[in-house]
Amino acid sequence: MILNERKIKILEAIINDYIATAEPIGSRTIAKKYNLGISSATIRNEMSDLEELGFIIQPHTSSGRVPSDMGYRLYVDRLLRFRELTKQETDFLRNTVAENINHIEYLMRKTAKALALLTNYTTVVSEPKCQEIKIKHVQVIPFDETSVITVIVTDNKVVKNNVIKVNHAPEPDILNQISNIVNQTLKEYSFSEISSKEAYSQFLSSPYGKLIDDVFISVLKTAYDERNMRVYTSGVNNILDFPEFSDIEKAKSVFKALEEKDMLISILECDKEKTEEKKSGLGNIKILIGNENSMEQLKDCSIIKTDYKYGKNSYGSIGIIGPTRMNYAQVIPVLNSIVNNINDVIKALSDEGT
């Protein structure tokens, strides 16, 4: 059976109406609301064909029709017209990035919050993950009489502060000397040599040997921590705003997936081959609709996700989760905008440093 232009227009009307209302739609409603130039009887016949083809379903005997996962897929691949962002939205996303770009943890938290606010869906954001972490600079600074702080900067501009307890904090010039020792050692030795203390064993017998050792331990911890992906979420409770999840068991299933770090990472990283096949002209945006998602807990959801680049070899991911009737035309431009802002600002910072 050929999916002609009339069937496509009726399918588009059903999907747009269902996205807006969450209510099944019948042929009479389509005839009244959408100027298709055909009778409700003709629309009804075309809807029967669409149902037979698998693009729409009838949830109840006496109800109208709703889109199937297959219907949404055709809509996303062939019919989607993106909504242009307002100046306020564009400025909001740009400022979110610009104000937090030098502190990756804040940036990821603010990004998740901004996307959840603009889309009203649930957002999952991962910090950039790098296979090889390099420490660019370490500075040890005084904090109080019994504490010093190590400020550790990685090559992908992540800044970590760690407090080290001491019996008596050394003078600033001594801390500068310790910082120089640490930075020089990091240039000359590998992490494995530093981990075994072979790289700085000659300093351990000095009056500040214990502090030097603690600083290196702090550096190693930061390097190893950066190899593990951290994930931030926002708008988790937004799921409850959609009638699809008024069923408490459905809602609990989604919440369970969003509570566990391993599942969050799976949301961002799984189905890579499947999503690569379904880019459909959307650039780096990947969309999983309902049963296309391999996670059982999210079979009633769609996931729109993409990657961003943070530094030369470091990448993170951003995902937006909502019901299958989510507003794709709104979400995709918002997601593209935040990622483009991150990539542009990082590139500008990289160019300045060259």
C-alpha positions in Angstrom: 0.0 0.0 0.0 1.4 3.4 -1.1 1.8 6.1 1.6 0.5 9.0 -0.6 0.5 12.7 0.2 -3.0 12.6 1.7 -2.1 9.8 4.1 1.0 11.7 5.1 -0.9 14.9 5.8 -3.4 13.0 7.9 -0.6 11.3 9.8 1.1 14.6 10.4 -2.2 16.1 11.7 -2.7 13.1 14.1 0.8 13.4 15.5 0.8 17.2 15.9 -2.6 17.1 17.6 -1.6 14.2 19.9 1.7 16.0 20.9 -0.3 19.0 21.8 -3.3 17.4 23.6 -2.3 13.8 24.6 -5.8 12.9 23.5 -6.6 10.3 20.7 -8.0 12.1 17.6 -10.8 11.0 15.3 -11.7 11.7 11.7 -14.3 14.4 12.5 -11.9 16.3 14.7 -9.2 16.2 11.9 -11.8 17.4 9.4 -12.8 20.4 11.6 -9.4 21.4 12.9 -7.3 20.8 9.8 -8.2 22.2 6.4 -7.3 19.1 4.3 -10.1 19.6 1.8 -11.6 16.1 2.2 -14.5 14.7 4.1 -14.4 13.0 7.5 -15.5 9.8 5.8 -12.4 9.9 3.5 -10.2 10.7 6.4 -11.7 7.8 8.3 -10.8 5.5 5.4 -7.3 6.8 5.2 -6.9 6.4 8.9 -7.9 2.7 8.6 -5.1 2.3 6.0 -2.6 4.1 8.2 -3.6 1.8 11.1 -3.2 -1.3 8.9 0.3 0.0 7.9 1.3 0.3 11.5 1.7 4.1 11.7 -1.2 4.7 14.1 -3.0 2.6 16.7 -6.5 2.6 18.3 -5.9 2.4 22.1 -9.6 1.8 22.8 -12.5 0.5 20.7 -14.5 3.7 20.8 -11.5 6.1 20.8 -9.7 8.0 18.1 -6.2 7.1 16.9 -2.7 7.8 18.3 0.7 7.6 16.7 2.7 4.4 17.0 6.5 4.3 17.4 6.7 3.7 13.6 4.5 6.7 13.0 6.7 8.9 15.1 9.8 7.6 13.3 8.4 8.6 9.9 7.4 12.0 11.4 10.9 12.6 12.7 12.7 11.4 9.6 10.5 13.1 6.9 8.0 15.6 8.3 9.6 17.4 11.1 9.8 21.2 10.9 12.0 22.7 13.6 10.8 25.6 15.7 13.1 28.6 15.6 14.3 29.6 19.0 13.4 33.0 20.4 16.1 35.6 21.1 15.5 35.1 24.8 16.0 31.4 24.5 19.1 31.8 22.4 20.6 34.4 24.9 19.7 32.2 27.9 21.5 29.2 26.4 24.5 31.2 25.4 24.8 32.8 28.8 24.5 29.5 30.5 27.6 28.3 28.7 29.6 31.5 28.8 29.1 32.0 32.6 30.2 28.5 33.5 32.6 27.4 30.8 35.7 27.5 33.0 34.3 25.2 35.6 33.1 21.9 34.1 31.0 20.7 37.0 29.0 24.0 37.2 28.6 24.0 33.4 27.2 20.5 33.4 24.8 21.2 36.3 23.7 24.5 34.7 23.3 22.9 31.3 21.1 20.1 32.6 19.0 22.7 34.5 18.7 25.1 31.5 17.6 22.3 29.2 15.0 20.9 31.6 13.6 24.4 32.1 13.3 25.2 28.4 11.9 21.8 27.3 10.0 20.7 30.4 11.5 17.2 30.0 14.1 15.3 31.9 17.8 16.1 31.1 20.8 13.9 31.5 24.3 15.4 31.0 27.7 13.7 31.3 31.0 15.4 32.1 33.5 15.0 29.3 35.4 11.8 29.4 39.0 11.6 28.2 41.0 8.4 27.7 44.2 10.1 28.6 44.0 12.7 31.4 46.9 15.1 31.6 47.5 17.5 34.5 48.3 20.9 33.1 49.2 22.7 36.3 49.1 22.3 40.1 49.2 25.1 42.6 49.3 24.6 46.4 47.9 27.6 48.3 47.3 28.3 52.0 43.9 27.9 53.4 44.2 28.2 57.2 46.7 27.3 59.9 46.1 23.6 59.5 45.0 23.3 55.9 46.3 23.9 52.4 44.4 23.6 49.1 45.7 21.9 45.9 44.3 23.6 42.8 44.6 21.1 39.9 44.0 22.0 36.3 43.7 19.3 33.6 44.4 19.7 29.9 40.7 19.8 29.2 40.2 22.8 31.5 38.7 20.9 34.4 39.6 22.6 37.7 39.6 20.6 41.0 40.3 21.9 44.5 41.3 19.5 47.3 41.9 20.4 50.9 44.9 18.7 52.6 45.2 18.8 56.4 48.6 19.6 57.9 50.0 20.1 61.4 51.0 23.6 60.5 50.6 25.2 57.1 53.9 26.3 55.5 54.6 29.8 54.3 53.4 30.7 50.8 57.0 30.7 49.4 57.4 27.1 50.6 54.1 26.1 49.0 55.3 27.7 45.8 58.4 25.5 45.9 56.3 22.4 46.5 54.1 23.4 43.6 57.2 23.7 41.4 58.4 20.3 42.4 55.0 18.8 41.6 54.7 20.5 38.2 58.2 19.6 37.2 57.8 15.9 38.3 54.5 15.7 36.3 56.4 16.8 33.2 59.1 14.2 33.5 57.3 11.1 34.9 54.3 8.9 34.1 51.4 8.4 36.4 52.6 4.9 37.2 56.0 6.2 38.3 54.3 8.8 40.4 51.9 6.3 41.8 54.8 4.1 43.0 56.5 7.2 44.5 59.6 6.5 42.4 59.3 9.9 40.7 59.6 11.9 43.9 61.1 9.6 46.5 64.1 12.0 47.0 61.7 14.6 48.4 60.0 12.3 51.0 62.8 12.7 53.6 62.5 16.6 53.5 60.7 18.5 56.3 57.7 18.8 53.9 57.9 15.2 52.6 54.5 14.2 54.0 52.8 17.2 52.4 54.5 16.6 49.1 53.3 13.0 49.2 49.7 14.1 50.0 49.8 16.6 47.1 50.8 13.8 44.7 48.1 11.6 46.1 45.6 14.4 45.5 46.8 14.8 41.9 46.5 11.0 41.2 43.0 10.9 42.7 42.0 13.8 40.4 43.4 12.1 37.3 41.7 8.7 38.1 38.4 10.4 39.0 38.4 12.2 35.6 38.6 8.9 33.8 35.2 8.0 35.4 32.1 9.6 33.8 30.0 11.7 36.1 26.4 12.3 35.2 24.0 15.1 36.2 20.2 15.1 35.9 17.6 17.8 36.1 13.8 17.8 35.7 13.3 14.2 36.7 9.9 15.0 38.3 8.8 16.6 35.0 7.8 13.0 34.0 4.9 13.3 36.4 3.5 16.2 34.4 2.5 13.9 31.5 -0.7 11.9 31.5 1.2 8.9 30.0 2.9 8.4 33.3 -0.2 8.8 35.6 0.1 5.1 35.9 2.3 4.8 39.0 4.1 1.7 37.8 5.1 3.3 34.6 6.4 6.3 36.5 8.3 4.2 39.0 10.0 2.3 36.1 11.3 5.5 34.6 12.4 6.9 38.0 14.3 3.7 38.6 16.3 4.1 35.4 17.1 7.7 36.3 18.2 7.0 39.8 21.1 4.7 38.9 24.4 6.0 37.5 25.0 2.9 35.3 21.6 3.2 33.7 22.2 7.0 33.1 25.4 6.2 31.3 23.6 3.5 29.3 21.0 6.1 28.3 23.8 8.3 26.9 26.0 5.6 25.4 23.8 2.6 24.4 22.4 1.8 21.0 25.2 3.7 19.3 24.9 1.6 16.1 21.2 1.9 16.1 21.2 5.7 16.5 23.9 6.2 13.9 21.6 4.6 11.4 18.8 7.0 12.3 20.5 10.4 12.1 18.2 11.3 9.2 19.8 14.6 8.4 19.8 15.7 12.0 23.6 16.1 12.2 24.9 14.7 15.4 21.5 14.4 17.0 20.4 10.8 17.7 16.8 9.9 18.4 15.4 6.7 20.0 11.7 6.3 20.0 9.9 3.9 22.3 10.8 0.3 21.5 13.9 1.4 19.6 15.4 2.0 23.0 16.9 -1.2 24.4 16.2 -0.3 28.0 13.0 -1.9 29.2 12.3 0.9 31.7 12.1 3.5 29.0 9.9 1.7 26.4 7.3 4.5 26.8 9.9 7.2 26.3 11.8 8.9 23.5 15.4 9.9 24.0 17.1 12.7 22.0 20.8 12.9 22.6 24.0 14.2 21.2 27.7 14.7 22.0 29.7 17.8 22.6 33.5 18.3 22.5 35.4 19.7 25.4 39.1 20.0 24.7 41.1 18.1 22.1 40.3 14.5 23.1 37.4 14.9 25.5 33.8 14.3 24.8 30.6 14.3 26.8 26.9 13.6 26.0 23.6 15.3 26.6 20.3 13.5 26.5 16.7 14.7 26.8 14.0 12.2 27.9 10.3 12.5 27.6 7.2 10.6 26.4 7.2 9.4 22.8 4.8 12.3 22.0 7.5 14.8 23.1 7.8 18.0 21.1 10.7 17.0 18.8 10.4 20.2 16.8 11.2 22.2 20.0 13.7 19.9 21.7 16.1 19.4 18.8 16.8 23.1 18.2 17.4 23.7 21.9 19.8 20.7 22.1 21.6 21.8 19.0 21.9 25.3 20.4 23.5 24.4 23.7 26.0 22.0 22.1 27.0 24.5 19.4 27.6 27.1 22.2 29.7 24.7 24.2 31.7 23.7 21.1 32.2 27.3 19.9 33.3 28.7 23.3 35.7 25.8 23.8 37.2 26.3 20.3 37.6 30.0 21.0 39.4 29.3 24.3 41.6 26.7 22.6 42.5 29.2 19.8 43.4 31.8 22.5 45.7 29.3 24.1 47.6 28.5 20.9 
